[in-house]
Amino acid sequence: MRSSLERLSQRISLAILEASLLLSATVMATLAQQPLLRNVSEGLFVGATLFGLWLIVSLLRSSRR
């Protein structure tokens, strides 16, 4: 029971982190007037996308067990 609660809390914290990365990248892309900030926001989008895909795959693989 305790291990399932720990896994659940880890997944929730990862999902919150993922959402914050996407939100910050969106705000930066919207407000960016300099090319450097636009590049950083694009990098955040790519990183958040890869992180999100990893999280989904991880959740799917662990649910099969």
PyMOL commands that set and color helices and strands:
alter all, ss='L'
color gray80, all
select helices_A, chain A and resi 2-31+35-63
alter helices_A, ss='H'
color red, helices_A
deselect
rebuild
show_as cartoon
